[in-house]
Amino acid sequence: MNQETGAKAVEHRGRRIEQEIRVQAPADRVWEAWADPVKISQWFVDRAEGFAEPGATITWFFDAFHFQISFHVLRSEPGKSYVIRWEEPPPGREPGVLEITLAQAGGVTTLRLVESGFREGAEWDEEYEGVSSGWMMALALLKLYAENYFGQARATWMLLRPAAYTAEQVVPLERTEDGLARWLTRAGSVGAVGESCRLTLQSGETLSGRVLAVSKCETCLAWNEVHGALEFKAFGAGAQKMIGLLASAWAGGAARLEAAKPAMEAALDRWAAILAAQ
């Protein structure tokens, strides 16, 4: 496998997102979760093409949005770094660069993510914050996958509804006991990252686990009963805002995840109706 050594510092232009997580897994494993097109589809994209070798082109597919994006691989050093640049940035944007660096100490890998190329100005804040939130949720899934389910195939579904909302409206519906009881649960609430969580759903099923990530408008929970996770999504898609539920399951949880889908569809309809009435 090709490696780059002695590479120059990556050039980032425009506004940037910077995030960091600690994963209890070897750095080579975390790197492979990004670089291998099969592995990255088990926690992030729907599909991917091309192995992340320096000079190669890779493509990520997001089938739910009928969207794909290609990148040029600038650097790919197993266990250490992974740097890609958009092949064709949208009009008016700098060439976006995503840089992942890894450092291992004992059995813990620290992953640092920097993505640049975002536009400055208040009119672009929503786009910037939406991508930043998306990375918080994605990195939480990466951590769960690398620590518990590495190499296992993921079953997943995403449910979406158009909705108008503010953060002040949507967050209580995702995290407080009263808010969740209006559309999803009979009992339970969502606390801080790392805390245990137990929700009794209106269907009678239980969702237990812990809080994996929270952002300005989104929440990610481990879902032990399906060996996976559930995300409460709230983001902009062009001029339209969306809310949704994104579920993932590994380790034989696919059948139970699929069985939960109809009740989650009904719950999402209730969530959308609440926001429409506000």
C-alpha positions as CSV (number, residue, x, y, z in Angstrom):
1,M,0.0,0.0,0.0
2,N,1.4,3.4,-1.0
3,Q,2.4,5.9,1.7
4,E,3.5,9.5,1.6
5,T,6.3,10.5,3.9
6,G,7.8,13.9,4.6
7,A,4.7,15.5,3.1
8,K,4.1,19.3,3.3
9,A,1.5,20.7,5.6
10,V,-2.0,20.6,4.2
11,E,-3.2,24.0,2.9
12,H,-6.6,24.9,4.2
13,R,-8.6,27.9,2.8
14,G,-11.7,29.6,3.9
15,R,-13.7,28.8,7.1
16,R,-12.9,25.5,8.7
17,I,-14.5,22.9,11.0
18,E,-12.2,21.4,13.7
19,Q,-13.3,18.4,15.8
20,E,-11.6,15.7,17.9
21,I,-12.6,12.4,19.3
22,R,-10.9,9.6,21.3
23,V,-11.5,6.1,20.1
24,Q,-10.6,3.0,22.1
25,A,-9.2,1.1,19.1
26,P,-5.9,0.9,17.2
27,A,-5.0,3.8,14.9
28,D,-4.7,1.4,11.9
29,R,-8.3,0.3,12.5
30,V,-9.6,3.9,12.6
31,W,-7.7,4.8,9.5
32,E,-9.0,1.7,7.7
33,A,-12.6,2.8,8.6
34,W,-12.0,5.9,6.4
35,A,-9.8,4.5,3.7
36,D,-11.5,1.2,2.8
37,P,-14.6,1.8,0.6
38,V,-16.3,-1.1,2.2
39,K,-15.5,0.0,5.8
40,I,-16.6,3.6,5.3
41,S,-20.0,2.4,4.1
42,Q,-20.5,0.6,7.4
43,W,-20.7,3.8,9.4
44,F,-20.9,6.9,7.2
45,V,-21.7,6.9,3.5
46,D,-24.2,4.6,1.7
47,R,-21.6,3.5,-0.8
48,A,-18.0,4.4,-1.8
49,E,-15.7,3.7,-4.7
50,G,-11.9,3.7,-4.7
51,F,-9.4,2.9,-2.0
52,A,-7.7,6.0,-0.5
53,E,-4.2,5.7,-1.9
54,P,-2.2,8.9,-2.7
55,G,-3.1,10.3,-6.1
56,A,-6.3,8.2,-6.4
57,T,-9.8,9.5,-6.9
58,I,-12.5,8.3,-4.5
59,T,-16.3,8.8,-4.6
60,W,-18.8,8.9,-1.8
61,F,-22.5,8.1,-2.5
62,F,-25.4,9.4,-0.3
63,D,-28.2,7.5,-1.9
64,A,-31.0,9.0,0.2
65,F,-30.2,12.4,-1.2
66,H,-29.3,11.2,-4.8
67,F,-26.0,12.9,-4.2
68,Q,-22.4,11.9,-4.8
69,I,-19.1,13.6,-4.4
70,S,-15.6,12.8,-5.7
71,F,-12.3,13.6,-4.0
72,H,-8.6,13.6,-4.9
73,V,-6.5,11.8,-2.3
74,L,-3.7,14.1,-1.2
75,R,-2.3,11.9,1.5
76,S,-3.0,8.5,2.9
77,E,-0.7,7.0,5.5
78,P,-2.0,4.0,7.4
79,G,-2.6,4.7,11.1
80,K,-1.5,8.3,10.7
81,S,-3.3,10.5,8.2
82,Y,-6.0,10.7,5.5
83,V,-6.4,13.9,3.4
84,I,-8.7,14.4,0.5
85,R,-9.8,17.4,-1.6
86,W,-13.0,17.9,-3.5
87,E,-12.6,17.3,-7.3
88,E,-15.2,20.0,-8.2
89,P,-16.2,22.4,-5.4
90,P,-19.6,24.1,-5.7
91,P,-19.5,27.6,-7.4
92,G,-18.2,30.3,-5.0
93,R,-16.5,27.9,-2.6
94,E,-12.8,27.3,-2.0
95,P,-11.5,23.8,-2.9
96,G,-12.7,21.9,0.2
97,V,-10.1,19.8,2.0
98,L,-10.8,17.2,4.6
99,E,-7.9,16.3,6.8
100,I,-7.9,13.4,9.3
101,T,-4.9,12.9,11.6
102,L,-4.5,10.0,14.1
103,A,-2.3,9.6,17.1
104,Q,-2.3,6.5,19.3
105,A,-1.3,6.3,22.9
106,G,-1.8,2.9,24.4
107,G,-5.1,1.5,23.3
108,V,-6.6,4.9,22.6
109,T,-6.5,6.7,19.2
110,T,-7.1,10.5,19.1
111,L,-8.7,11.5,15.8
112,R,-8.5,15.2,14.7
113,L,-10.7,16.3,11.9
114,V,-10.3,19.5,9.9
115,E,-12.5,20.4,7.0
116,S,-12.1,23.7,5.2
117,G,-13.4,25.6,2.2
118,F,-16.6,27.0,3.9
119,R,-17.8,30.5,3.0
120,E,-17.5,33.3,5.5
121,G,-20.5,35.5,6.6
122,A,-23.7,35.2,8.5
123,E,-25.6,34.1,5.4
124,W,-23.5,30.9,5.4
125,D,-23.7,30.1,9.1
126,E,-26.6,27.6,8.7
127,E,-24.6,25.6,6.1
128,Y,-21.5,25.7,8.3
129,E,-23.3,24.7,11.5
130,G,-25.2,21.9,9.6
131,V,-22.0,20.3,8.4
132,S,-20.4,20.7,11.7
133,S,-23.3,19.0,13.4
134,G,-23.2,16.3,10.8
135,W,-19.6,15.5,11.6
136,M,-20.3,15.3,15.3
137,M,-23.0,12.7,14.6
138,A,-20.8,10.8,12.1
139,L,-17.7,10.7,14.4
140,A,-19.9,9.4,17.2
141,L,-21.0,6.5,14.9
142,L,-17.3,6.0,13.8
143,K,-16.4,5.6,17.5
144,L,-19.2,3.2,18.2
145,Y,-18.3,1.2,15.0
146,A,-14.6,1.0,15.6
147,E,-14.9,0.1,19.2
148,N,-17.7,-2.5,19.0
149,Y,-18.6,-3.6,15.5
150,F,-15.5,-3.1,13.2
151,G,-15.8,-5.1,10.0
152,Q,-19.4,-6.0,10.4
153,A,-22.0,-5.0,7.8
154,R,-24.4,-2.2,8.8
155,A,-28.2,-2.3,8.3
156,T,-29.6,1.2,8.2
157,W,-32.6,3.3,7.3
158,M,-33.3,7.1,7.2
159,L,-36.7,8.7,7.6
160,L,-37.1,12.4,6.6
161,R,-39.8,15.0,6.8
162,P,-39.8,18.7,5.7
163,A,-40.2,21.0,8.7
164,A,-39.7,24.6,9.8
165,Y,-38.1,25.0,13.2
166,T,-35.6,26.8,15.3
167,A,-33.0,25.2,17.6
168,E,-35.1,26.3,20.6
169,Q,-38.1,24.5,19.2
170,V,-36.5,21.3,18.1
171,V,-34.0,20.5,21.0
172,P,-36.6,20.0,23.7
173,L,-38.4,17.5,21.5
174,E,-35.2,15.5,21.1
175,R,-34.0,15.5,24.7
176,T,-36.5,16.5,27.5
177,E,-39.0,14.0,29.0
178,D,-42.0,16.2,28.3
179,G,-40.9,16.9,24.7
180,L,-40.1,13.3,23.8
181,A,-43.4,12.2,25.3
182,R,-45.3,14.3,22.7
183,W,-44.1,12.2,19.8
184,L,-41.8,9.3,20.6
185,T,-41.9,8.0,24.2
186,R,-43.9,7.0,27.2
187,A,-41.0,7.8,29.6
188,G,-37.4,8.8,29.5
189,S,-35.1,11.7,28.6
190,V,-31.7,12.4,27.0
191,G,-28.9,13.7,29.2
192,A,-25.3,14.7,28.5
193,V,-22.8,12.9,26.3
194,G,-21.6,9.7,27.9
195,E,-24.6,9.4,30.2
196,S,-26.8,6.3,30.2
197,C,-30.2,6.7,28.5
198,R,-33.3,4.6,28.7
199,L,-36.4,5.5,26.6
200,T,-39.7,3.6,26.8
201,L,-41.1,4.1,23.3
202,Q,-44.8,4.7,22.6
203,S,-44.7,1.3,20.8
204,G,-43.8,-0.3,24.1
205,E,-40.3,-1.1,23.0
206,T,-37.3,0.0,24.9
207,L,-34.3,2.0,23.6
208,S,-31.4,1.8,26.0
209,G,-27.8,2.8,25.7
210,R,-26.0,6.0,26.2
211,V,-25.8,9.5,24.7
212,L,-23.1,9.5,22.0
213,A,-23.3,13.1,20.7
214,V,-25.3,16.3,20.9
215,S,-25.1,19.4,18.8
216,K,-27.1,22.6,18.4
217,C,-30.0,20.7,16.7
218,E,-29.1,17.0,16.6
219,T,-28.7,14.0,19.0
220,C,-27.2,10.6,18.6
221,L,-27.9,7.7,21.0
222,A,-26.6,4.2,21.2
223,W,-29.4,1.7,20.8
224,N,-28.4,-1.5,22.6
225,E,-31.5,-3.5,21.6
226,V,-30.5,-3.4,17.9
227,H,-26.7,-3.3,18.5
228,G,-26.6,0.1,16.9
229,A,-27.6,3.8,17.2
230,L,-30.4,6.2,16.5
231,E,-29.9,9.8,15.4
232,F,-32.4,12.6,15.7
233,K,-31.7,14.7,12.6
234,A,-32.5,18.4,12.0
235,F,-30.7,20.1,9.1
236,G,-31.0,22.3,6.0
237,A,-31.3,20.8,2.5
238,G,-30.9,23.8,0.3
239,A,-33.8,26.2,1.1
240,Q,-35.7,23.4,2.8
241,K,-35.2,22.4,6.5
242,M,-35.7,18.7,7.3
243,I,-36.1,16.6,10.4
244,G,-35.5,12.9,10.5
245,L,-34.4,9.7,12.1
246,L,-31.3,7.8,11.1
247,A,-30.9,4.3,12.5
248,S,-28.0,1.9,12.2
249,A,-27.6,-1.7,13.4
250,W,-24.8,-4.2,13.4
251,A,-24.2,-7.7,14.9
252,G,-27.4,-9.3,13.9
253,G,-29.7,-6.3,14.8
254,A,-31.0,-5.8,11.2
255,A,-34.3,-7.7,11.7
256,R,-35.2,-5.8,14.9
257,L,-34.2,-2.5,13.3
258,E,-36.5,-3.1,10.4
259,A,-39.4,-4.2,12.7
260,A,-39.1,-0.9,14.5
261,K,-39.3,1.2,11.3
262,P,-43.2,1.5,11.0
263,A,-43.5,2.8,14.6
264,M,-40.7,5.3,14.0
265,E,-42.4,6.5,10.8
266,A,-45.5,7.3,12.8
267,A,-43.4,9.0,15.5
268,L,-41.7,11.1,13.0
269,D,-45.0,12.2,11.5
270,R,-46.0,13.3,15.1
271,W,-42.8,15.2,15.5
272,A,-43.4,17.0,12.1
273,A,-47.0,17.9,13.1
274,I,-45.9,19.4,16.4
275,L,-43.4,21.7,14.6
276,A,-46.0,22.6,11.9
277,A,-48.4,23.7,14.7
278,Q,-45.9,26.0,16.5
